[in-house]
């Protein structure tokens, strides 16, 4: 159970680092009135979870072992993020987690909850790519636990954003080291999905 909780926490954190900086902009914009930001973040994140559960349910008809092929999705996302972070185009793509860029989502006044939700959903392609194989490769009871962890992590993410807004100097090291760990976390999640479904043995006899 603890390993599954750790996997779910890692999946959530790895796919929501970028969104954290957008969330920081919304919280800063709200100037203490953060209720609508939290509602919007929950609404958008829960919508992504529901989409992932629905897609995973459609894949349950796959033969045992083949579900693990979906592990290539988080691995692919991790490799792409590694190239963006460390590759030749690092400087060209390095503004994705810049709070100043994230601020373009925030208008001159406090944003509505549905604006926050819409941005969370729009930034959710990575979430879907990681959540679907995670849900598809586990039992219904495990999926319930994963969902509960995700719901708790949404609250932690909102609380963390509020705390960081009050300590703006901490944003720079989080951007520097947090994004550097993203590719590794995603690669581990993808490999875990493949291993748990015994996919290499089913496909290649390994």
C-alpha positions in Angstrom: 0.0 0.0 0.0 2.8 2.4 0.9 4.5 1.8 -2.5 1.2 2.5 -4.3 0.7 5.7 -2.3 4.3 6.8 -3.1 3.7 6.0 -6.8 0.5 8.1 -6.8 2.2 11.0 -5.0 5.1 10.8 -7.5 2.7 10.7 -10.5 0.8 13.8 -9.2 3.9 15.8 -8.4 5.6 15.0 -11.7 2.6 16.1 -13.7 1.8 19.2 -11.7 5.1 21.0 -11.2 4.4 23.3 -14.2 0.9 23.8 -13.1 2.2 24.9 -9.6 3.7 28.0 -11.1 0.4 28.9 -12.9 -1.4 28.3 -9.6 1.1 30.6 -7.9 0.1 33.4 -10.3 -3.6 32.9 -9.6 -3.0 32.8 -5.8 -0.9 36.0 -6.0 -3.6 37.7 -8.1 -6.3 36.7 -5.6 -4.6 38.8 -2.9 -5.8 36.6 0.0 -9.2 35.6 -1.5 -8.0 32.2 -2.5 -11.3 30.3 -2.2 -12.1 30.6 -5.9 -8.6 29.5 -6.8 -8.9 26.3 -4.7 -12.4 25.6 -6.1 -11.1 26.0 -9.7 -8.0 23.9 -9.1 -10.1 21.1 -7.6 -12.6 21.3 -10.4 -10.0 21.2 -13.2 -7.9 18.5 -11.5 -10.9 16.3 -10.7 -12.0 16.6 -14.4 -8.6 15.3 -15.5 -8.9 12.4 -13.1 -12.4 11.5 -14.3 -11.2 11.6 -17.9 -8.2 9.4 -17.1 -10.5 6.9 -15.2 -12.8 6.8 -18.2 -10.0 6.2 -20.7 -8.5 3.5 -18.5 -11.9 1.8 -18.2 -12.1 1.5 -21.9 -8.7 -0.3 -22.0 -9.6 -3.0 -19.5 -10.5 -5.3 -22.3 -6.9 -5.5 -23.3 -5.2 -8.9 -22.6 -3.2 -9.1 -19.4 0.2 -7.6 -19.8 -0.7 -5.4 -22.8 -2.0 -2.7 -20.5 1.6 -2.2 -19.4 2.4 -0.9 -22.9 0.8 2.3 -21.8 3.9 2.8 -19.6 5.6 4.2 -22.7 3.4 7.3 -22.4 5.0 8.6 -19.2 8.4 7.4 -20.4 7.9 9.4 -23.6 6.7 12.5 -21.6 9.8 12.1 -19.3 12.2 11.9 -22.3 10.6 15.0 -23.9 10.9 16.9 -20.6 14.5 15.8 -20.2 15.3 17.1 -23.7 13.5 20.4 -23.0 15.3 20.7 -19.7 18.8 19.6 -20.6 18.9 19.5 -24.4 20.0 21.9 -27.0 16.7 23.8 -27.0 16.8 24.3 -23.3 16.9 28.1 -23.5 14.2 28.2 -26.1 11.8 26.1 -24.0 13.0 27.2 -20.6 10.3 29.7 -20.1 7.5 27.2 -19.6 7.8 27.3 -15.8 8.4 31.0 -15.6 5.8 32.6 -13.2 5.9 35.7 -15.4 4.7 33.6 -18.3 2.2 31.9 -16.2 0.8 35.3 -15.3 -0.5 35.7 -18.8 -3.4 33.5 -17.7 -4.3 36.0 -15.0 -6.3 39.0 -16.0 -6.1 42.4 -14.4 -8.6 41.4 -11.8 -9.0 38.2 -9.7 -9.8 35.3 -12.0 -13.0 33.2 -11.7 -12.9 29.6 -10.5 -13.8 28.4 -14.0 -10.8 30.3 -15.4 -8.5 28.4 -13.0 -10.3 25.1 -13.8 -10.0 25.8 -17.6 -6.2 26.5 -17.3 -5.7 23.3 -15.2 -7.5 21.2 -17.8 -5.7 22.9 -20.7 -2.4 22.1 -19.1 -3.4 18.5 -18.4 -2.1 16.5 -21.3 0.8 15.3 -19.2 -1.6 14.3 -16.4 -3.7 12.2 -18.8 -0.6 10.5 -20.3 0.5 9.4 -16.8 -2.8 8.8 -15.1 -4.3 6.5 -17.7 -1.7 3.8 -17.5 -1.6 4.1 -13.8 -5.3 3.5 -13.5 -5.4 0.9 -16.2 -2.7 -1.2 -14.5 -4.4 -1.5 -11.1 -7.4 -3.1 -9.4 -10.5 -1.1 -8.6 -9.5 -0.9 -4.9 -6.0 0.4 -5.9 -7.6 2.9 -8.2 -9.8 4.2 -5.3 -6.7 4.6 -3.2 -4.9 6.4 -6.1 -7.8 8.8 -6.5 -7.9 9.6 -2.7 -4.2 10.4 -2.9 -4.7 12.6 -5.9 -7.5 14.5 -4.1 -5.3 15.0 -1.0 -2.4 16.2 -3.2 -4.7 18.8 -4.9 -5.2 20.3 -1.4 -1.5 20.1 -0.6 -0.7 21.8 -3.9 -3.1 24.7 -3.2 -1.8 25.1 0.4 1.8 25.0 -1.0 1.0 27.6 -3.6 -0.4 29.9 -0.9 2.6 29.4 1.3 5.0 30.0 -1.5 3.3 33.2 -2.4 4.2 34.5 1.0 7.8 33.3 0.6 8.6 34.3 -3.0 12.4 33.7 -2.7 11.7 30.0 -2.6 10.3 29.9 -6.1 13.7 30.1 -7.9 15.2 26.9 -6.3 11.9 25.0 -6.8 12.0 25.9 -10.5 15.7 25.0 -10.8 15.6 21.6 -9.0 12.0 20.6 -9.3 12.0 20.6 -13.1 15.3 18.8 -13.2 13.7 15.8 -11.3 10.6 15.6 -13.5 12.1 13.4 -16.2 13.5 10.9 -13.7 10.2 10.6 -11.8 8.2 10.1 -15.1 10.7 7.5 -16.3 10.3 5.6 -13.0 6.5 5.7 -13.2 6.5 4.4 -16.8 9.0 1.6 -15.9 6.8 0.7 -12.9 3.7 0.4 -15.0 5.5 -1.9 -17.5 7.0 -4.0 -14.7 3.8 -4.4 -12.7 1.9 -5.7 -15.7 4.7 -8.2 -16.6 4.7 -6.6 -20.1 8.2 -7.5 -21.1 7.5 -11.1 -20.5 4.2 -11.1 -22.3 5.6 -9.3 -25.4 9.2 -10.6 -25.6 9.4 -13.5 -23.2 11.9 -11.7 -21.0 
